[in-house]
Amino acid sequence: MSRPDDHESVWPRLRAAATARPGRGQVAVAVLCGLLGFGLVTQVHATSSTGGLAAARPADLLGILSDLQNRADRLRADIADLQGSEQRLNAGSGQDAAALREARARARTLGILTGTLAARGPGIVLTITDPRSRVGADVLVDAIEELRDAGAEAIQLSGVRVVASTSVLDRPGGGVAVDGTAVSSPYRLAVIGDARTLTGALGIPGGVLDTIERRPGATPSVVSSPRVTVTALRPLRTPRYAHPAHG
């Protein structure tokens, strides 16, 4: 059982502890505790927040998976074609005729890829309306790269043939320059390839279409067509430094 003098001695000690100035060690411990709490809150917030593919709808994820599967199917088909060409060239009968056919087919393919031949086929037309000049060269380059990754075989940007060496640069007065040719809104990308795969690649969450729609006043439009024509041509330049290697 406590005595009255015990209570009288406790209260002065509690009052002194409450009003005493904290030492350096106590301050350091308090700061560390505060930093630890802040770090835990930040980690929980980062873990609970979702973005990118985690925020995509199941239908979008299925579309991405289908796009990847289509790319894999195209690669397997290309491998099968190359293996078939090798077998025909190695066959004893008609070897010269087969080699001539293969050479002509390769020449046509290279002509389309280098832009020296016109092309037509199924594909899409991407039109970007940008009255406020908020869509720059970076967005157009991203669109071209995404279309190439999706299997685009021929691309034309507002009348300019897009090839491997094409450059897209911002212009000071608005618009862009495609290989030195001034191009302004609306931008029109005519693309030959599998329309479903190309459209799916542009519509991936956080992709090209989302980026364009976030620019004030900019509006993208994708139209699939069974017949897209790419008529712009590029002159075939003679290499200045490269020469065929023999042997």
C-alpha positions as CSV (number, residue, x, y, z in Angstrom):
1,M,0.0,0.0,0.0
2,S,1.5,3.4,-1.1
3,R,2.1,6.1,1.3
4,P,1.2,9.8,0.7
5,D,4.8,10.9,0.5
6,D,5.3,8.4,-2.4
7,H,2.7,10.3,-4.5
8,E,4.2,13.6,-3.6
9,S,7.6,12.4,-4.9
10,V,6.3,10.9,-8.2
11,W,4.5,14.0,-9.5
12,P,7.6,16.2,-9.4
13,R,9.6,13.6,-11.3
14,L,6.9,13.3,-14.0
15,R,6.7,17.0,-14.3
16,A,10.4,17.3,-14.7
17,A,10.5,14.6,-17.3
18,A,7.8,16.3,-19.4
19,T,9.4,19.7,-19.3
20,A,13.0,18.6,-19.7
21,R,14.8,19.4,-23.0
22,P,15.5,16.2,-25.1
23,G,19.0,15.2,-25.5
24,R,20.8,14.7,-28.8
25,G,20.3,11.0,-28.7
26,Q,16.6,11.3,-28.2
27,V,16.3,13.8,-31.1
28,A,18.2,11.4,-33.3
29,V,16.0,8.5,-32.4
30,A,12.9,10.6,-33.1
31,V,14.2,11.6,-36.5
32,L,15.0,8.1,-37.5
33,C,11.6,6.9,-36.4
34,G,10.0,9.7,-38.5
35,L,12.0,8.7,-41.5
36,L,11.1,5.0,-41.0
37,G,7.5,5.8,-40.9
38,F,7.6,8.0,-44.0
39,G,9.4,5.2,-45.9
40,L,6.8,2.7,-44.8
41,V,3.9,4.9,-45.9
42,T,5.6,5.6,-49.3
43,Q,6.2,1.9,-49.8
44,V,2.6,1.0,-49.0
45,H,1.4,3.7,-51.4
46,A,3.6,2.5,-54.2
47,T,2.6,-1.1,-53.7
48,S,-1.1,-0.3,-53.6
49,S,-1.1,2.0,-56.6
50,T,-1.3,0.2,-60.0
51,G,-0.1,1.3,-63.4
52,G,0.9,0.1,-66.8
53,L,-0.3,-3.5,-67.5
54,A,-1.5,-4.0,-64.0
55,A,-4.1,-1.3,-64.6
56,A,-5.2,-2.8,-67.9
57,R,-8.6,-4.4,-68.4
58,P,-8.7,-8.2,-69.1
59,A,-9.8,-7.4,-72.7
60,D,-6.7,-5.2,-73.2
61,L,-4.5,-7.9,-71.8
62,L,-6.0,-10.4,-74.2
63,G,-5.4,-8.0,-77.0
64,I,-1.7,-7.7,-76.1
65,L,-1.4,-11.4,-75.8
66,S,-3.0,-11.9,-79.2
67,D,-0.7,-9.3,-80.7
68,L,2.4,-11.1,-79.4
69,Q,1.0,-14.4,-80.6
70,N,0.5,-13.0,-84.1
71,R,4.1,-11.7,-84.2
72,A,5.4,-15.1,-83.2
73,D,3.3,-16.7,-85.9
74,R,4.7,-14.3,-88.5
75,L,8.2,-15.1,-87.4
76,R,7.6,-18.8,-87.6
77,A,6.1,-18.4,-91.1
78,D,9.2,-16.4,-92.2
79,I,11.4,-19.2,-90.9
80,A,9.4,-21.8,-92.8
81,D,9.6,-19.7,-96.0
82,L,13.4,-19.4,-95.7
83,Q,13.8,-23.1,-95.0
84,G,11.6,-23.8,-98.1
85,S,13.8,-21.5,-100.2
86,E,16.9,-23.3,-99.0
87,Q,15.5,-26.7,-100.0
88,R,14.4,-25.5,-103.4
89,L,17.8,-23.9,-104.1
90,N,19.6,-27.1,-103.0
91,A,17.5,-29.3,-105.2
92,G,19.2,-30.8,-108.2
93,S,16.5,-30.1,-110.8
94,G,15.6,-26.6,-111.8
95,Q,18.2,-25.1,-109.5
96,D,18.9,-22.1,-111.8
97,A,15.2,-21.3,-112.4
98,A,14.5,-21.5,-108.7
99,A,17.4,-19.2,-107.9
100,L,16.2,-16.7,-110.5
101,R,12.7,-16.7,-109.0
102,E,14.1,-16.2,-105.5
103,A,16.3,-13.4,-106.7
104,R,13.3,-11.6,-108.3
105,A,11.2,-12.1,-105.2
106,R,14.0,-10.7,-103.0
107,A,14.4,-7.7,-105.3
108,R,10.7,-6.9,-105.1
109,T,10.8,-7.2,-101.3
110,L,13.9,-5.1,-101.0
111,G,12.3,-2.5,-103.3
112,I,9.3,-2.2,-101.0
113,L,11.5,-2.0,-97.9
114,T,13.9,0.6,-99.3
115,G,11.0,2.6,-100.8
116,T,12.0,2.4,-104.4
117,L,8.7,0.5,-105.3
118,A,5.1,1.4,-104.6
119,A,3.1,-1.0,-102.6
120,R,-0.5,-1.9,-101.9
121,G,-2.3,-4.3,-99.6
122,P,-4.4,-4.5,-96.4
123,G,-3.6,-2.2,-93.6
124,I,-4.6,0.9,-91.7
125,V,-4.7,4.7,-92.0
126,L,-3.8,6.6,-88.8
127,T,-4.9,10.3,-89.0
128,I,-3.7,12.7,-86.2
129,T,-5.5,16.0,-86.0
130,D,-3.4,18.5,-84.1
131,P,-4.7,22.1,-84.4
132,R,-2.6,23.3,-81.4
133,S,0.7,21.8,-82.5
134,R,1.0,19.6,-79.4
135,V,2.0,16.5,-81.2
136,G,5.7,16.6,-81.9
137,A,8.3,14.5,-83.7
138,D,8.7,12.3,-80.6
139,V,5.1,11.0,-80.8
140,L,5.3,10.4,-84.5
141,V,8.6,8.5,-84.1
142,D,7.0,6.4,-81.4
143,A,4.0,5.6,-83.7
144,I,6.3,4.6,-86.5
145,E,8.4,2.4,-84.3
146,E,5.3,0.8,-82.8
147,L,3.9,0.1,-86.3
148,R,7.2,-1.4,-87.4
149,D,7.3,-3.7,-84.3
150,A,3.8,-4.8,-85.2
151,G,4.9,-5.9,-88.6
152,A,4.3,-2.9,-90.9
153,E,5.7,-3.6,-94.3
154,A,5.4,-0.2,-95.9
155,I,4.7,3.2,-94.3
156,Q,3.9,6.6,-95.8
157,L,3.7,9.8,-93.6
158,S,1.7,12.6,-95.2
159,G,3.1,11.8,-98.7
160,V,6.7,11.0,-97.6
161,R,7.9,7.3,-97.7
162,V,9.2,6.1,-94.4
163,V,12.3,3.8,-94.5
164,A,14.9,2.7,-92.1
165,S,16.9,5.9,-92.4
166,T,13.9,8.3,-92.2
167,S,14.3,11.3,-89.8
168,V,11.5,13.2,-88.1
169,L,12.3,16.5,-86.6
170,D,10.3,19.3,-84.9
171,R,10.0,22.6,-86.9
172,P,10.3,25.9,-85.0
173,G,7.0,27.3,-86.5
174,G,5.0,24.1,-85.7
175,G,4.7,20.8,-87.6
176,V,7.5,18.5,-88.4
177,A,10.1,17.8,-91.1
178,V,10.2,14.3,-92.5
179,D,13.5,13.8,-94.3
180,G,13.6,17.5,-94.8
181,T,10.0,17.8,-96.2
182,A,7.8,20.1,-94.1
183,V,4.6,18.3,-92.9
184,S,1.8,19.8,-90.7
185,S,-1.4,18.6,-89.2
186,P,-3.4,16.6,-89.9
187,Y,-0.7,13.9,-90.1
188,R,-1.7,10.8,-92.2
189,L,0.1,7.5,-91.7
190,A,-0.8,5.0,-94.4
191,V,0.5,1.6,-93.2
192,I,0.4,-1.8,-95.0
193,G,0.3,-4.9,-92.8
194,D,-2.1,-7.0,-90.7
195,A,-4.8,-4.4,-89.8
196,R,-5.8,-6.1,-86.5
197,T,-2.3,-6.4,-85.3
198,L,-1.4,-2.8,-86.2
199,T,-4.5,-1.4,-84.5
200,G,-3.9,-3.5,-81.4
201,A,-0.3,-2.3,-81.2
202,L,-1.5,1.4,-81.3
203,G,-4.3,0.8,-78.8
204,I,-2.2,-0.8,-76.0
205,P,-2.9,1.0,-72.7
206,G,-0.4,3.8,-72.3
207,G,0.6,3.5,-76.0
208,V,0.5,5.8,-79.0
209,L,-3.3,6.5,-79.0
210,D,-3.4,7.2,-75.3
211,T,-0.4,9.6,-75.6
212,I,-2.0,11.5,-78.5
213,E,-5.3,11.8,-76.7
214,R,-3.6,13.3,-73.6
215,R,-2.3,16.2,-75.8
216,P,-4.7,19.1,-75.6
217,G,-6.8,19.3,-78.8
218,A,-5.1,16.3,-80.5
219,T,-7.4,13.6,-81.9
220,P,-6.3,10.2,-83.4
221,S,-8.3,8.2,-85.8
222,V,-7.6,4.6,-87.0
223,V,-9.3,3.2,-90.0
224,S,-8.8,-0.4,-91.3
225,S,-8.9,-1.0,-95.0
226,P,-8.4,-4.1,-97.2
227,R,-6.6,-1.9,-99.7
228,V,-4.0,0.7,-98.6
229,T,-1.8,2.2,-101.3
230,V,1.7,3.6,-100.6
231,T,2.8,5.5,-103.7
232,A,5.6,7.8,-102.4
233,L,9.0,6.6,-103.7
234,R,12.5,7.1,-102.5
235,P,15.5,7.4,-104.9
236,L,18.0,4.6,-104.6
237,R,21.2,6.3,-103.5
238,T,24.6,4.9,-104.5
239,P,26.8,4.2,-101.4
240,R,29.7,6.6,-101.1
241,Y,31.9,4.5,-99.0
242,A,30.6,0.9,-99.1
243,H,31.7,-1.6,-101.8
244,P,30.7,-5.2,-102.3
245,A,32.9,-7.7,-100.6
246,H,34.1,-10.6,-102.7
247,G,35.2,-13.9,-101.4
